Amino acid sequence: MWKHYYTVTSIGEALQLLAERGARARLIAGGTDLLIELERGQRPEVDTIIDISRIPNLDRIQCYGDEIRLGALVTHNQVVASSLIAERALPLAQAAWEVGAPQIRNRATIAGNVITGSPANDTITPLWALGATVTLASVHGERSVPLNQFYTGVRRTVMRPDEMLTAIHFPALSADERGMFIKLGLRHTQAISVVNIAVILRFEGDVVRSARLTFGCVAPTIINAPQAEAYLVGKALTDEVIAEAARLAALATTPISDIRSSAEYRLAMAATLTKRALRALRSGEERRSFPSAPAMLWGSSQGRAAPLPQFTLHDDQPIQTTINGKPYTLYGGNHKTLLRLLRENAKLVGTKEGCAEGECGACTVFLDGAAVMACMVPAPRAHGAEIVTVEGLAESAERLHPIQQAFIEMGAVQCGYCTPGFLMSGAKLLEEHPMPDESQIKDSIAGNLCRCTGYYNIVAAFKRAAELQAARQSVTAD
């Protein structure tokens, strides 16, 4: 898929490589979009990958006065887990929670979502509403670009081939501001937006003093609804005001018909989502659906990996890694995904290939402590990493992990193809939430598909696994 793969440990190294290789190079952090495009042959001009995922301190969320800064490596799950974002930029936290599944959110970065530039990308909408600015760096210096000037069309931006997005900045919501994000998709999880909206209002008592209504998936780029925004100012959110604001907001959209929706449906739903958001903000219920203790599937590592020295992998250089506690030296896998490296080179075939596009979860493994989809990870990322596959889940040759034992007891194993992915998600969930409730269980398997039948026995097995784990820990304590 590529000829050269570099792992860098500083922004300077990344910028120098971009300057040298230009349009032939792409940066990779999460890679959840780029890897699919490379696999499909949609990026024939790209021969160099620059892995920035181990640059120290780029995964920080920081607050400077009233400004919030996201480093280029901040993932969606890190945003979801941030009390700062939940308190002072709730629409962004809500949007990050709606993206993909836990395994995807553990890898996918907010910066990557911004750069991909699809109007259906969920986190762009709240960042636009928040007045975000991106910092672009090259060997020639830095420049700041307001997000509403960053896009020139569908998936087109003002970035030059030699530039790297290093940070995203936006003002934190003030004490008199409230906001929320709502997404409409065709299914509960792993859905691409049909329409999404971010609304931020500043109140003086019950009266709106300023308004921002921002839509995704209804125009070539993210858009505002200026007529609706102006109309809301100076008014209380009565039912009549909300209805008129929704009508005006829909007029700002220019939706198209595609595989997910007709233009007419998108137009109607733009008005509907506006009403829902304004009603929720009126009643102070904007936080109601945001989880207080989400299933992250990242354990104690929180998706962070120890940095490594720079290295370049060629065909004749091995990937040195640790899998299930054992050291491996693997040759000939430098141009593969982690999934293929595990199955073809390490001969660990418990990790299954279902979709190879991050949709089914059958290839779930732990990478440096976090659950990820192995088909969405480049194999060179395994160099110097700690990996756990389903073969390493059992506590010993004689004693299964509680989630494995529970799947047997509850009849949750059907054809068995998807089972390794479910087991890995379950094991990581129990590590984070020893007694998970049903919503946490369902959230933890949002990225795991079973095509045989329903999920009732699987959910029951998760509950039984929690009981087995608690019983084992009680015996150990005695």
Secondary structure by P-SEA (a helix, b strand, c coil): cccbbbbbccaaaaaaaaaacccccccccccaaaaaaaaacccccccbbbbccccccccbbbbcccbbbbcccccaaaaaaccccccccaaaaaaaaacccccccccccaaaaaaaccccccaaaaaaaabbbbbbbcccbbbbbcccccccccccccccccccccbbbbbccccccccbbbbbccccccccccccbbbbbbbccccccbbbbbbcccccccccaaaaaaaaccccccaaaaaaaaaaaaaaccccccccccaaaaaaaaaaaaaaaaaaaaaccccccccccccccccccccccccccbbbbcccbbbbbbcccbbbbbcccccccaaaaaccccccccccccccccccccbbbbccccccccccccccccccbbbbcccccccccccccaaaaaaaaacccccccaaaaaaaaaaaaaaacccccaaaaaaaacccccccccaaaaaaaaaaaaaaaaaaaaaaac
